[in-house]
Amino acid sequence: MLGWALTFLIIAIIAAVFGFGGIAGAATGIAKIIFFIFVVFLVLSLIFNAVRGKKPKI
């Protein structure tokens, strides 16, 4: 999921360089949403693993 966020961020940067502001803004918004979903899943995973007594594999 983090890979998708980075992909959309790169698309946004390339679109901004070429002057496509609408596409850059949309890609940036998608990247932000995917990144925050990734963070939420990461936190939930760490919490559930802590409750179950397993050490996180980081």
C-alpha positions as CSV (number, residue, x, y, z in Angstrom):
1,M,0.0,0.0,0.0
2,L,2.9,2.3,0.7
3,G,4.2,1.5,-2.8
4,W,0.9,2.8,-4.3
5,A,1.1,6.0,-2.3
6,L,4.7,6.6,-3.6
7,T,3.5,5.8,-7.1
8,F,0.8,8.4,-7.0
9,L,3.2,10.9,-5.4
10,I,5.6,10.4,-8.3
11,I,2.8,10.8,-10.8
12,A,1.8,14.1,-9.1
13,I,5.3,15.4,-9.2
14,I,5.7,14.6,-12.9
15,A,2.3,16.1,-13.7
16,A,3.2,19.2,-11.8
17,V,6.5,19.6,-13.7
18,F,4.7,19.3,-17.0
19,G,2.0,21.8,-15.9
20,F,-1.0,19.5,-15.4
21,G,-2.2,21.1,-12.2
22,G,-5.6,19.2,-12.0
23,I,-4.0,15.8,-12.5
24,A,-1.2,16.7,-10.0
25,G,-3.8,17.8,-7.4
26,A,-5.8,14.7,-7.8
27,A,-2.8,12.4,-7.7
28,T,-1.6,14.2,-4.5
29,G,-5.0,13.8,-2.9
30,I,-5.1,10.1,-3.7
31,A,-1.5,9.6,-2.4
32,K,-2.5,11.3,0.9
33,I,-5.5,9.2,1.4
34,I,-3.6,5.9,0.6
35,F,-0.8,7.0,3.0
36,F,-3.1,7.7,5.9
37,I,-4.9,4.4,5.3
38,F,-1.5,2.7,5.4
39,V,-0.7,4.4,8.7
40,V,-4.0,3.4,10.3
41,F,-3.5,-0.2,9.2
42,L,0.1,-0.1,10.6
43,V,-1.1,1.2,14.0
44,L,-3.9,-1.4,14.1
45,S,-1.5,-4.2,13.2
46,L,0.9,-3.1,16.0
47,I,-1.9,-2.9,18.5
48,F,-3.4,-6.3,17.7
49,N,0.1,-7.9,17.7
50,A,0.8,-6.4,21.1
51,V,-2.5,-7.6,22.5
52,R,-1.8,-11.1,21.2
53,G,1.7,-11.0,22.7
54,K,3.7,-11.2,19.5
55,K,6.6,-9.0,18.7
56,P,6.3,-6.9,15.6
57,K,8.4,-7.8,12.6
58,I,10.0,-4.5,11.8
